[in-house]
Amino acid sequence: MRHRIAAAGTVLACLAAAVVAAPAAPQSVTASAAANPLDAAAAARFAALALKCLHQEYPNHISHTLNSAADVRAPHELTPAFYGCLDWHSDVHGHWLLVRLLRLYPDAPFAQPARAAIAHSLTRDNITGETAYLLLNRLRAPMRPQSVRSRLRGIAIQSGIKRRVTPHMLRHTAATLLIETGVDIRFVQRLLGHSSIATTEIYTHVTDEALRSSLAKANILSSLNVA
Protein backbone atom coordinates (compact mmCIF):
# COMPACT_ATOMS: atom_id res chain seq x y z
CA MET A 1 0.00 0.00 0.00
CA ARG A 2 1.24 3.47 -0.79
CA HIS A 3 2.63 5.54 2.06
CA ARG A 4 -0.08 8.13 1.58
CA ILE A 5 -1.36 8.53 5.11
CA ALA A 6 2.13 9.11 6.50
CA ALA A 7 2.85 11.68 3.81
CA ALA A 8 -0.47 13.43 4.40
CA GLY A 9 0.28 13.48 8.12
CA THR A 10 3.55 15.27 7.44
CA VAL A 11 1.77 17.95 5.41
CA LEU A 12 -0.93 18.43 8.04
CA ALA A 13 1.65 18.67 10.82
CA CYS A 14 3.59 21.35 8.95
CA LEU A 15 0.44 23.34 8.25
CA ALA A 16 -0.74 23.02 11.84
CA ALA A 17 2.56 24.37 13.08
CA ALA A 18 2.28 27.28 10.64
CA VAL A 19 -1.07 28.27 12.16
CA VAL A 20 0.41 28.90 15.61
CA ALA A 21 3.86 30.03 14.48
CA ALA A 22 3.33 32.17 11.41
CA PRO A 23 6.42 33.69 9.74
CA ALA A 24 7.36 37.33 10.08
CA ALA A 25 5.36 39.99 8.30
CA PRO A 26 6.45 41.33 4.89
CA GLN A 27 9.23 43.90 4.90
CA SER A 28 11.12 45.89 2.32
CA VAL A 29 14.40 44.51 1.03
CA THR A 30 16.39 47.11 2.97
CA ALA A 31 14.51 46.63 6.23
CA SER A 32 14.69 42.84 5.98
CA ALA A 33 18.44 42.83 5.51
CA ALA A 34 18.83 44.68 8.79
CA ALA A 35 16.23 42.72 10.77
CA ASN A 36 16.86 39.15 9.59
CA PRO A 37 19.93 36.94 9.78
CA LEU A 38 19.13 35.84 6.21
CA ASP A 39 20.43 38.70 4.06
CA ALA A 40 19.13 39.57 0.60
CA ALA A 41 21.98 37.80 -1.21
CA ALA A 42 21.41 34.55 0.69
CA ALA A 43 17.65 34.81 0.10
CA ALA A 44 18.26 35.19 -3.63
CA ARG A 45 20.47 32.09 -3.68
CA PHE A 46 17.87 30.01 -1.84
CA ALA A 47 15.12 31.29 -4.14
CA ALA A 48 17.16 30.38 -7.23
CA LEU A 49 17.69 26.87 -5.86
CA ALA A 50 13.96 26.35 -5.33
CA LEU A 51 12.94 27.89 -8.66
CA LYS A 52 15.37 25.66 -10.53
CA CYS A 53 13.93 22.39 -9.23
CA LEU A 54 10.23 22.96 -8.38
CA HIS A 55 9.01 21.74 -11.77
CA GLN A 56 12.02 19.64 -12.79
CA GLU A 57 10.38 16.24 -12.86
CA TYR A 58 13.46 14.07 -13.45
CA PRO A 59 15.51 12.58 -11.91
CA ASN A 60 12.87 11.55 -9.38
CA HIS A 61 12.80 9.23 -6.37
CA ILE A 62 9.32 7.89 -5.57
CA SER A 63 8.45 5.93 -2.43
CA HIS A 64 5.56 4.13 -4.06
CA THR A 65 4.30 0.56 -3.72
CA LEU A 66 2.85 -0.93 -6.89
CA ASN A 67 -0.30 -3.00 -6.49
CA SER A 68 -0.97 -3.34 -10.21
CA ALA A 69 0.16 -2.07 -13.59
CA ALA A 70 -2.27 0.82 -13.18
CA ASP A 71 -0.04 2.22 -10.41
CA VAL A 72 2.85 2.82 -12.83
CA ARG A 73 2.49 6.53 -13.51
CA ALA A 74 4.73 9.58 -13.96
CA PRO A 75 5.43 11.76 -10.89
CA HIS A 76 3.41 14.70 -12.25
CA GLU A 77 0.40 12.39 -12.60
CA LEU A 78 0.69 10.94 -9.10
CA THR A 79 1.25 14.26 -7.32
CA PRO A 80 0.50 17.08 -9.80
CA ALA A 81 1.33 19.96 -7.45
CA PHE A 82 4.61 18.65 -5.98
CA TYR A 83 6.62 16.49 -8.38
CA GLY A 84 10.02 18.19 -8.70
CA CYS A 85 13.18 18.62 -6.60
CA LEU A 86 14.00 14.87 -6.79
CA ASP A 87 11.14 13.82 -4.47
CA TRP A 88 7.74 14.91 -3.18
CA HIS A 89 8.96 15.91 0.28
CA SER A 90 11.72 18.16 -1.07
CA ASP A 91 9.33 19.80 -3.53
CA VAL A 92 6.93 20.68 -0.70
CA HIS A 93 9.84 22.24 1.18
CA GLY A 94 10.85 24.15 -1.95
CA HIS A 95 7.40 25.73 -2.22
CA TRP A 96 7.35 26.61 1.47
CA LEU A 97 10.83 28.15 1.12
CA LEU A 98 9.58 30.47 -1.62
CA VAL A 99 6.56 31.51 0.44
CA ARG A 100 8.84 32.25 3.40
CA LEU A 101 11.27 34.26 1.28
CA LEU A 102 8.42 36.23 -0.29
CA ARG A 103 7.23 37.25 3.16
CA LEU A 104 10.72 38.42 4.09
CA TYR A 105 11.62 40.04 0.76
CA PRO A 106 8.38 40.81 -1.14
CA ASP A 107 10.07 43.26 -3.54
CA ALA A 108 13.19 41.23 -4.36
CA PRO A 109 14.02 40.44 -8.01
CA PHE A 110 13.03 36.80 -7.46
CA ALA A 111 9.57 37.73 -6.13
CA GLN A 112 7.66 37.72 -9.42
CA PRO A 113 9.10 34.41 -10.72
CA ALA A 114 8.43 32.88 -7.28
CA ARG A 115 4.79 33.98 -7.30
CA ALA A 116 4.35 32.65 -10.83
CA ALA A 117 5.88 29.28 -9.86
CA ILE A 118 3.62 28.95 -6.83
CA ALA A 119 0.55 29.89 -8.88
CA HIS A 120 1.53 27.28 -11.49
CA SER A 121 1.65 24.54 -8.83
CA LEU A 122 -1.24 25.40 -6.55
CA THR A 123 -4.20 25.20 -8.89
CA ARG A 124 -7.49 23.68 -7.79
CA ASP A 125 -7.04 20.70 -10.12
CA ASN A 126 -3.51 20.03 -8.88
CA ILE A 127 -4.53 20.13 -5.21
CA THR A 128 -7.47 17.84 -5.96
CA GLY A 129 -5.01 15.40 -7.52
CA GLU A 130 -2.73 15.61 -4.47
CA THR A 131 -5.54 14.82 -2.03
CA ALA A 132 -6.75 11.94 -4.21
CA TYR A 133 -3.27 10.41 -3.93
CA LEU A 134 -2.47 11.23 -0.30
CA LEU A 135 -5.73 11.18 1.63
CA LEU A 136 -6.70 7.52 1.44
CA ASN A 137 -7.57 5.25 4.34
CA ARG A 138 -6.19 1.76 4.94
CA LEU A 139 -8.80 0.34 2.56
CA ARG A 140 -7.52 2.67 -0.19
CA ALA A 141 -10.78 4.61 -0.20
CA PRO A 142 -10.94 8.42 0.14
CA MET A 143 -10.76 9.57 3.75
CA ARG A 144 -13.98 10.99 5.13
CA PRO A 145 -13.96 14.63 6.35
CA GLN A 146 -14.37 13.46 9.95
CA SER A 147 -11.32 11.20 9.59
CA VAL A 148 -9.25 14.12 8.32
CA ARG A 149 -10.37 16.30 11.24
CA SER A 150 -9.61 13.53 13.72
CA ARG A 151 -6.18 12.89 12.21
CA LEU A 152 -5.37 16.59 12.26
CA ARG A 153 -6.34 16.90 15.92
CA GLY A 154 -4.12 13.93 16.76
CA ILE A 155 -1.14 15.46 14.92
CA ALA A 156 -1.66 18.79 16.67
CA ILE A 157 -1.68 17.09 20.09
CA GLN A 158 1.45 15.09 19.25
CA SER A 159 3.16 18.32 18.17
CA GLY A 160 2.35 19.98 21.50
CA ILE A 161 -0.13 22.44 19.99
CA LYS A 162 -2.77 23.30 22.59
CA ARG A 163 -4.92 25.41 20.30
CA ARG A 164 -7.70 23.52 18.52
CA VAL A 165 -6.67 23.17 14.88
CA THR A 166 -9.23 22.49 12.15
CA PRO A 167 -9.01 21.95 8.37
CA HIS A 168 -10.93 25.20 7.87
CA MET A 169 -8.28 27.04 9.89
CA LEU A 170 -5.57 25.69 7.58
CA ARG A 171 -7.61 26.69 4.52
CA HIS A 172 -8.04 30.23 5.85
CA THR A 173 -4.36 30.51 6.81
CA ALA A 174 -3.19 29.28 3.41
CA ALA A 175 -5.42 31.79 1.60
CA THR A 176 -4.21 34.65 3.80
CA LEU A 177 -0.53 33.74 3.33
CA LEU A 178 -0.97 33.57 -0.45
CA ILE A 179 -2.56 37.02 -0.58
CA GLU A 180 0.01 38.54 1.79
CA THR A 181 2.85 37.23 -0.38
CA GLY A 182 1.37 38.98 -3.42
CA VAL A 183 -0.60 36.21 -5.14
CA ASP A 184 -3.48 37.68 -7.15
CA ILE A 185 -6.76 37.37 -5.24
CA ARG A 186 -8.41 36.02 -8.40
CA PHE A 187 -6.06 33.03 -8.29
CA VAL A 188 -6.90 32.49 -4.62
CA GLN A 189 -10.58 32.67 -5.56
CA ARG A 190 -10.15 29.85 -8.07
CA LEU A 191 -8.11 27.79 -5.63
CA LEU A 192 -10.79 28.09 -2.93
CA GLY A 193 -13.59 27.40 -5.41
CA HIS A 194 -15.49 30.63 -4.73
CA SER A 195 -17.96 31.65 -7.45
CA SER A 196 -17.78 35.29 -6.35
CA ILE A 197 -14.62 37.23 -5.53
CA ALA A 198 -16.62 39.00 -2.82
CA THR A 199 -16.63 35.74 -0.87
CA THR A 200 -12.84 35.53 -1.12
CA GLU A 201 -12.49 39.12 0.11
CA ILE A 202 -14.57 38.29 3.18
CA TYR A 203 -12.81 34.98 3.76
CA THR A 204 -9.34 36.48 3.81
CA HIS A 205 -7.98 39.27 5.97
CA VAL A 206 -5.05 41.64 5.96
CA THR A 207 -2.90 41.59 9.05
CA ASP A 208 -1.96 44.80 10.82
CA GLU A 209 1.67 44.23 9.88
CA ALA A 210 0.88 43.86 6.18
CA LEU A 211 -1.30 46.97 6.31
CA ARG A 212 1.46 49.02 7.92
CA SER A 213 3.93 47.75 5.32
CA SER A 214 1.64 48.77 2.45
CA LEU A 215 1.05 52.23 3.91
CA ALA A 216 4.79 52.72 4.40
CA LYS A 217 5.44 51.86 0.75
CA ALA A 218 2.71 54.25 -0.40
CA ASN A 219 4.47 57.21 1.31
CA ILE A 220 1.34 59.36 1.00
CA LEU A 221 2.80 62.45 2.69
CA SER A 222 5.66 62.54 0.18
CA SER A 223 3.25 62.50 -2.74
CA LEU A 224 1.46 65.51 -1.26
CA ASN A 225 4.75 67.45 -0.97
CA VAL A 226 4.18 68.00 2.74
CA ALA A 227 7.31 69.50 4.33
TATA-V901589 format. One record per residue. RES is the residue in one small letter. D_FIRST is the distance of its C-alpha to the first C-alpha in Angstrom with 1 decimal. Layout:
BEGIN
res-><RES,RES>
d_first-><D_FIRST,D_FIRST>
END
This chain:
BEGIN
res-><m,r,h,r,i,a,a,a,g,t,v,l,a,c,l,a,a,a,v,v,a,a,p,a,a,p,q,s,v,t,a,s,a,a,a,n,p,l,d,a,a,a,a,a,r,f,a,a,l,a,l,k,c,l,h,q,e,y,p,n,h,i,s,h,t,l,n,s,a,a,d,v,r,a,p,h,e,l,t,p,a,f,y,g,c,l,d,w,h,s,d,v,h,g,h,w,l,l,v,r,l,l,r,l,y,p,d,a,p,f,a,q,p,a,r,a,a,i,a,h,s,l,t,r,d,n,i,t,g,e,t,a,y,l,l,l,n,r,l,r,a,p,m,r,p,q,s,v,r,s,r,l,r,g,i,a,i,q,s,g,i,k,r,r,v,t,p,h,m,l,r,h,t,a,a,t,l,l,i,e,t,g,v,d,i,r,f,v,q,r,l,l,g,h,s,s,i,a,t,t,e,i,y,t,h,v,t,d,e,a,l,r,s,s,l,a,k,a,n,i,l,s,s,l,n,v,a>
d_first-><0.0,3.8,6.5,8.3,10.0,11.4,12.6,14.1,15.7,17.3,18.8,20.1,21.6,23.4,24.8,25.9,27.8,29.4,30.8,32.8,33.6,34.3,35.7,39.4,41.2,42.1,45.1,47.3,46.8,50.0,49.2,45.7,47.0,49.3,47.0,43.7,43.1,41.1,43.9,44.0,43.7,40.7,39.0,39.8,38.2,35.0,35.0,35.6,32.7,30.3,31.9,31.7,27.9,26.5,26.3,26.3,23.2,23.7,23.3,19.7,17.0,13.4,10.6,8.0,5.7,7.5,7.2,10.8,13.7,13.4,10.6,13.4,15.2,17.6,16.9,19.4,17.7,14.2,16.1,19.7,21.3,20.1,19.6,22.5,23.7,21.5,18.3,17.1,18.3,21.6,22.2,21.8,24.3,26.5,26.9,27.6,30.2,32.0,32.2,33.6,36.1,37.2,38.1,40.1,41.7,41.7,44.6,43.5,43.5,39.7,39.4,39.6,37.2,34.7,35.1,34.7,31.5,30.0,31.2,29.6,26.1,26.3,27.0,26.0,24.1,22.2,21.3,20.2,17.9,16.5,16.0,14.3,11.6,11.5,12.7,10.2,10.2,8.1,9.2,8.0,11.7,13.8,14.9,18.5,21.2,22.1,18.6,18.8,22.3,21.5,18.8,21.3,24.1,22.2,21.5,25.2,26.4,24.5,26.0,29.4,30.1,32.6,32.9,30.9,28.3,27.2,25.2,28.6,30.0,27.4,28.1,31.8,31.6,29.6,32.3,35.1,33.9,33.6,37.1,38.6,37.3,39.2,36.6,38.5,38.3,37.9,34.6,33.5,34.8,32.5,29.5,30.2,31.1,34.7,37.1,40.0,40.4,42.5,39.4,37.8,41.1,41.1,37.4,37.8,40.5,42.4,42.7,46.1,45.4,44.3,47.4,49.7,48.2,48.9,52.4,53.1,52.2,54.3,57.4,59.4,62.6,62.8,62.6,65.5,67.6,68.2,70.0>
END
